[in-house]
Amino acid sequence: MEINLADIPFDLDFHPSDQLVAAGVIGGNLHLYRYDANALPQKLFKVRAHVKSCRAVRFINDGRAILTGSSDHSILSTDVETGSVIARLEDAHDEAVSKLINITSETIASGDDNGAIKVWDTRQRSCCSSFKAHEDYISDMTYSSDSTKLLATSGDGSLSVWNLRRNKIHARSEFSEEELLSVVTMKNGRKVICGSQNGTLLLYSWGFFQDCSDRFVDASQNPVNALLKLDEDRVIVASESGLISLVGILPNRVIQPIAEHSDYPVERLAFSHDRKFLGSISHDYMIKLWDMDLLQSSGNAPTTVEASASVNSFTFTED
């Protein structure tokens, strides 16, 4: 299933309990669609959210609102039912907002192009804490609820771990020679996986963050733009080459390619609320929704043609 946004998307997110998917695009617009495996996607609204690119998108408050961050430094909350503005923070960051993630049902974290991270209370619409985490842009973040730690990767080539209870840094890795672009926790929290600019996956053991304990080098050497944990042993990897692959961790191996965006770089991955669909976006203007049952049912590594043919083939084009 494909949705043509007619613009380059920066981020996507799925509603936590309904069949809705949102995307922010380079022109500053926020798009919201209802999807169904047996019908064409339905456009619910397209709103001019920001004067510059809409770079980060997250559903908040149990899916009643969509939060967006922009290169114009602002963060906007939009009503899901009406598409109207709930609240706007014009100068949420001093630099362009590069990333948003959910922490709890009432808190989110935002990162910017200058390496700063802020934690926000979405009900009170106020900043709870802020950190000058890195020397370059925040590329990705993830939250470990068991330890109440926020992990972030940056273009400066380092991984940081923040203790949200004590509001201070817990650990920071040495600087690697390449930008770190993505991060997930796996193996029941014992391992942290980072994707890098040169295609290497860096594996850190929890509690030993100064240097990685293992490296998995992909022969293609394409930047790993996004990581999405499938389970504790497998991660979905999105690369600059346009290929989306399933990778095993410890033992480290490429299990199989599962989808692709031709030759366009894949920027973001996300699961639908029921994990029936894998969503991906790329510079081809498309949101692609991949049927997870079909992707996982293939026992052999499919070619890119087979991967494309294994999903519903109809396309919805933006007016």
Backbone torsions as a table, in degrees:
resi	resn	phi	psi	omega
1	MET	NA	131.4	-176.5
2	GLU	-129.4	144.9	174.0
3	ILE	-125.7	120.0	179.6
4	ASN	-89.5	113.4	-177.0
5	LEU	-83.6	-12.1	-177.3
6	ALA	60.5	23.5	177.3
7	ASP	-163.3	160.6	-178.3
8	ILE	-78.3	120.7	179.1
9	PRO	-83.2	147.4	176.3
10	PHE	-104.1	-33.2	-174.8
11	ASP	-155.2	158.5	173.8
12	LEU	-143.3	158.3	175.5
13	ASP	-154.0	149.3	177.5
14	PHE	-101.7	146.8	174.2
15	HIS	-60.8	142.9	-176.2
16	PRO	-71.1	-11.5	-178.4
17	SER	-147.7	-2.2	-176.9
18	ASP	-127.8	168.5	-177.9
19	GLN	-87.9	65.6	178.8
20	LEU	-126.1	142.6	175.9
21	VAL	-133.5	136.3	-179.1
22	ALA	-118.4	149.3	178.2
23	ALA	-144.1	143.6	173.6
24	GLY	-110.0	140.6	-173.2
25	VAL	-122.0	168.2	-173.5
26	ILE	-63.1	-26.9	179.9
27	GLY	-77.9	-4.1	178.9
28	GLY	99.6	-2.6	-178.3
29	ASN	-84.7	152.2	171.6
30	LEU	-111.7	127.1	179.8
31	HIS	-111.3	141.6	174.7
32	LEU	-132.7	131.6	-178.1
33	TYR	-131.6	149.8	166.5
34	ARG	-101.8	131.7	-178.0
35	TYR	-117.5	155.4	179.0
36	ASP	-151.5	136.5	-176.9
37	ALA	-63.3	-21.6	-174.1
38	ASN	-113.5	13.5	-178.1
39	ALA	-150.4	165.7	176.1
40	LEU	-66.9	144.0	175.4
41	PRO	-60.3	146.4	-179.6
42	GLN	-109.8	123.1	177.3
43	LYS	-76.7	120.8	178.6
44	LEU	-88.9	-43.5	171.7
45	PHE	-164.8	159.7	168.0
46	LYS	-132.4	118.5	-176.9
47	VAL	-122.5	150.3	175.6
48	ARG	-81.2	93.0	-173.3
49	ALA	-80.6	-37.8	-173.3
50	HIS	-140.7	155.5	178.6
51	VAL	-78.3	-20.1	173.9
52	LYS	-120.4	-171.4	-172.1
53	SER	-59.5	141.3	175.1
54	CYS	-91.7	102.4	-166.6
55	ARG	-99.9	-14.5	-177.2
56	ALA	-145.6	139.9	-175.7
57	VAL	-138.8	131.7	173.8
58	ARG	-148.7	135.4	168.6
59	PHE	-73.4	138.9	179.4
60	ILE	-134.0	172.4	176.8
61	ASN	50.8	52.9	178.3
62	ASP	59.2	29.8	175.9
63	GLY	87.2	6.5	-179.7
64	ARG	-80.6	-17.1	-178.8
65	ALA	-141.2	159.0	175.2
66	ILE	-118.3	127.7	177.5
67	LEU	-100.2	134.6	178.3
68	THR	-129.6	144.9	175.6
69	GLY	-119.6	147.9	-170.3
70	SER	-134.5	161.8	173.5
71	SER	-71.9	-7.2	173.2
72	ASP	-84.9	9.8	175.9
73	HIS	80.8	-0.3	-174.3
74	SER	-97.4	159.0	170.4
75	ILE	-124.8	131.4	-175.3
76	LEU	-122.4	140.3	172.4
77	SER	-109.8	124.4	-176.7
78	THR	-118.9	135.9	179.2
79	ASP	-70.8	129.1	-177.5
80	VAL	-68.2	-36.1	-176.4
81	GLU	-72.5	-39.4	-170.7
82	THR	-112.8	-19.6	-174.2
83	GLY	77.0	8.2	-178.9
84	SER	-86.3	158.7	-179.1
85	VAL	-75.1	129.2	173.9
86	ILE	-92.1	-48.3	179.6
87	ALA	-160.2	151.2	177.7
88	ARG	-136.5	130.2	171.9
89	LEU	-104.3	105.5	-172.9
90	GLU	-65.6	-40.9	-178.4
91	ASP	-119.8	56.5	-179.5
92	ALA	-62.5	-34.5	176.7
93	HIS	-132.6	159.8	176.1
94	ASP	-77.6	-20.0	179.0
95	GLU	-127.4	178.4	-179.5
96	ALA	-58.6	135.7	177.0
97	VAL	-77.4	125.5	-175.3
98	SER	-108.2	-19.9	-172.9
99	LYS	-156.6	142.6	171.6
100	LEU	-131.5	137.4	171.0
101	ILE	-139.3	152.3	173.1
102	ASN	-80.4	136.3	174.1
103	ILE	-104.1	-60.9	172.4
104	THR	-127.0	-175.9	179.3
105	SER	-65.2	-16.6	-176.4
106	GLU	-122.7	1.4	-179.6
107	THR	-133.9	144.9	175.6
108	ILE	-133.0	162.1	175.3
109	ALA	-121.0	143.2	177.4
110	SER	-126.6	144.0	176.9
111	GLY	-123.9	155.7	-177.5
112	ASP	-128.4	-178.9	-174.8
113	ASP	-75.7	-7.2	178.7
114	ASN	-105.8	10.4	176.3
115	GLY	86.5	10.5	179.5
116	ALA	-91.5	145.9	176.3
117	ILE	-125.0	137.9	175.0
118	LYS	-128.3	144.4	175.3
119	VAL	-110.2	131.5	-172.8
120	TRP	-120.9	143.5	168.9
121	ASP	-91.3	112.9	-174.2
122	THR	-73.3	-23.6	178.7
123	ARG	-77.7	-44.5	-179.7
124	GLN	-84.3	-13.6	-179.2
125	ARG	57.6	45.8	-177.2
126	SER	-137.3	156.9	178.9
127	CYS	-83.4	125.2	180.0
128	CYS	-85.6	-39.5	-178.0
129	SER	-160.8	161.5	178.1
130	SER	-145.7	150.4	-178.1
131	PHE	-137.1	141.2	167.0
132	LYS	-94.3	90.6	-166.6
133	ALA	-84.1	-37.2	-169.0
134	HIS	-143.5	173.5	-179.6
135	GLU	-98.7	-3.9	-179.4
136	ASP	-142.5	-176.6	-171.9
137	TYR	-59.9	148.3	173.3
138	ILE	-81.7	115.4	-176.1
139	SER	-89.8	-33.0	-178.1
140	ASP	-161.6	158.5	175.8
141	MET	-145.3	154.2	171.6
142	THR	-147.6	156.6	-175.9
143	TYR	-118.3	130.9	174.9
144	SER	-100.0	102.4	-175.3
145	SER	-68.3	-30.5	-179.2
146	ASP	-63.3	-35.3	-176.4
147	SER	-110.9	1.0	-174.8
148	THR	50.2	44.6	178.0
149	LYS	-112.9	139.0	174.8
150	LEU	-104.6	125.1	-179.0
151	LEU	-109.2	139.4	-178.5
152	ALA	-138.0	144.8	172.5
153	THR	-114.7	158.8	-172.9
154	SER	-144.5	161.0	173.5
155	GLY	-66.6	-11.4	176.2
156	ASP	-79.7	-1.7	175.5
157	GLY	87.0	18.8	-178.9
158	SER	-127.9	160.6	175.6
159	LEU	-111.8	132.8	176.6
160	SER	-119.2	149.3	178.8
161	VAL	-127.2	122.5	-174.3
162	TRP	-115.0	131.6	176.1
163	ASN	-86.5	107.7	-176.0
164	LEU	-75.3	-26.2	176.9
165	ARG	-67.4	-43.0	-177.6
166	ARG	-95.4	-4.3	176.5
167	ASN	57.5	46.6	178.9
168	LYS	-153.4	165.7	-179.7
169	ILE	-70.5	137.3	177.6
170	HIS	-96.1	-40.5	-179.2
171	ALA	-164.1	158.3	174.7
172	ARG	-146.8	138.1	-177.3
173	SER	-79.2	165.5	168.8
174	GLU	-66.1	159.1	178.7
175	PHE	-76.4	126.7	174.3
176	SER	-86.0	170.1	-176.2
177	GLU	-81.0	-8.2	-179.0
178	GLU	-129.8	159.7	177.1
179	GLU	-64.0	141.1	171.9
180	LEU	-97.0	128.0	-169.1
181	LEU	-111.6	-18.5	-173.1
182	SER	-158.0	156.9	-177.1
183	VAL	-152.7	139.5	170.7
184	VAL	-142.7	158.4	170.8
185	THR	-104.8	142.8	-177.8
186	MET	-142.3	-178.0	179.0
187	LYS	54.1	45.5	179.2
188	ASN	56.2	40.8	176.0
189	GLY	85.2	-1.0	-177.4
190	ARG	-82.8	-18.9	-178.0
191	LYS	-128.9	143.1	173.4
192	VAL	-116.9	127.2	-177.0
193	ILE	-111.1	129.5	178.1
194	CYS	-121.0	134.3	174.1
195	GLY	-94.0	142.7	-172.8
196	SER	-121.3	170.4	-178.3
197	GLN	-65.5	-30.5	-177.8
198	ASN	-94.8	10.0	175.2
199	GLY	92.9	-2.4	179.7
200	THR	-82.3	139.3	168.7
201	LEU	-95.0	122.6	178.3
202	LEU	-98.4	127.4	-179.1
203	LEU	-107.7	122.1	177.0
204	TYR	-110.6	139.1	173.4
205	SER	-86.3	136.4	-178.1
206	TRP	-59.6	129.8	-178.5
207	GLY	93.6	-10.8	179.4
208	PHE	-129.5	73.0	-170.4
209	PHE	-93.6	-7.8	-174.8
210	GLN	-61.8	-40.9	179.1
211	ASP	-141.2	151.4	-179.2
212	CYS	-70.0	149.3	-179.9
213	SER	-91.1	-16.4	-177.9
214	ASP	-159.3	155.7	175.6
215	ARG	-131.5	136.3	174.9
216	PHE	-117.0	112.5	-174.3
217	VAL	-97.8	119.3	175.0
218	ASP	-81.9	129.8	-176.9
219	ALA	-61.7	-24.7	-179.4
220	SER	-71.9	-23.6	178.6
221	GLN	58.1	30.3	176.7
222	ASN	-89.3	139.2	178.2
223	PRO	-53.1	138.0	178.0
224	VAL	-92.7	94.7	-173.1
225	ASN	-75.8	-29.7	-176.5
226	ALA	-149.9	146.2	174.6
227	LEU	-127.4	140.9	177.4
228	LEU	-140.3	118.4	-177.4
229	LYS	-71.5	125.1	173.7
230	LEU	-85.3	-47.4	173.5
231	ASP	-153.7	-168.0	-174.6
232	GLU	-71.6	-13.3	-177.5
233	ASP	-115.2	-11.2	-175.4
234	ARG	-133.1	141.8	180.0
235	VAL	-131.3	142.8	176.0
236	ILE	-91.9	128.8	-172.4
237	VAL	-116.4	126.4	177.1
238	ALA	-107.5	130.5	-173.3
239	SER	-118.4	167.1	178.5
240	GLU	-64.9	-23.1	-178.4
241	SER	-74.7	-10.7	-176.5
242	GLY	97.3	-4.1	-177.8
243	LEU	-91.3	139.6	174.4
244	ILE	-113.5	123.2	-173.1
245	SER	-126.8	153.5	172.9
246	LEU	-97.7	124.1	-174.6
247	VAL	-123.2	134.0	174.8
248	GLY	-88.7	144.2	179.9
249	ILE	-116.0	123.4	178.3
250	LEU	50.0	77.1	9.6
251	PRO	-77.4	144.4	-177.2
252	ASN	-86.1	121.4	-179.6
253	ARG	-163.8	148.5	171.2
254	VAL	-81.0	114.2	-177.9
255	ILE	-75.5	-51.1	177.0
256	GLN	-173.6	150.5	167.1
257	PRO	-71.6	142.6	-175.7
258	ILE	-123.2	-18.7	-178.2
259	ALA	-165.6	172.5	180.0
260	GLU	-163.6	158.5	173.9
261	HIS	-117.8	50.9	-176.8
262	SER	52.7	-124.9	-177.6
263	ASP	-102.8	12.0	-177.8
264	TYR	-90.8	141.8	-179.4
265	PRO	-66.5	135.7	175.1
266	VAL	-87.4	124.1	-172.6
267	GLU	-98.4	-36.2	-175.7
268	ARG	-144.0	152.3	174.7
269	LEU	-131.1	149.6	175.6
270	ALA	-160.0	152.3	174.3
271	PHE	-97.5	145.2	168.3
272	SER	-66.8	164.4	-173.5
273	HIS	-59.2	-30.9	179.9
274	ASP	-98.5	4.0	179.8
275	ARG	60.6	22.9	175.1
276	LYS	-81.0	-23.2	-179.2
277	PHE	-126.5	142.7	167.9
278	LEU	-103.4	123.5	178.0
279	GLY	-99.6	140.6	177.1
280	SER	-140.7	150.3	176.2
281	ILE	-131.1	154.6	-177.1
282	SER	-153.3	178.7	179.3
283	HIS	-75.2	1.7	175.4
284	ASP	-82.9	8.5	177.9
285	TYR	78.1	1.2	-170.8
286	MET	-98.3	140.6	153.7
287	ILE	-93.8	124.2	175.3
288	LYS	-112.5	131.0	177.7
289	LEU	-111.2	113.5	-175.4
290	TRP	-101.0	132.1	178.7
291	ASP	-70.8	113.7	-175.6
292	MET	-66.9	-32.4	178.0
293	ASP	-63.2	-41.8	179.8
294	LEU	-70.7	-39.2	-179.8
295	LEU	-63.5	-39.9	-176.1
296	GLN	-85.4	-14.4	-177.8
297	SER	-79.0	-17.2	-179.9
298	SER	-76.0	118.5	-178.7
299	GLY	-79.8	-22.3	-178.9
300	ASN	-110.0	155.4	179.1
301	ALA	-66.1	117.7	-178.4
302	PRO	-79.8	155.0	169.1
303	THR	-74.7	169.7	-179.9
304	THR	-63.5	-31.5	177.0
305	VAL	-65.5	-45.7	179.3
306	GLU	-64.2	-38.3	179.0
307	ALA	-62.8	-40.6	179.6
308	SER	-69.2	-37.6	-176.8
309	ALA	-75.6	-13.1	-175.9
310	SER	-83.2	2.0	178.9
311	VAL	-120.9	166.6	176.3
312	ASN	-58.4	137.6	-167.7
313	SER	-98.3	-6.1	-176.7
314	PHE	-75.1	152.2	-176.0
315	THR	-124.3	137.7	174.4
316	PHE	-107.6	125.1	-177.5
317	THR	-108.1	134.4	178.7
318	GLU	-61.8	138.4	176.2
319	ASP	-66.9	NA	NA
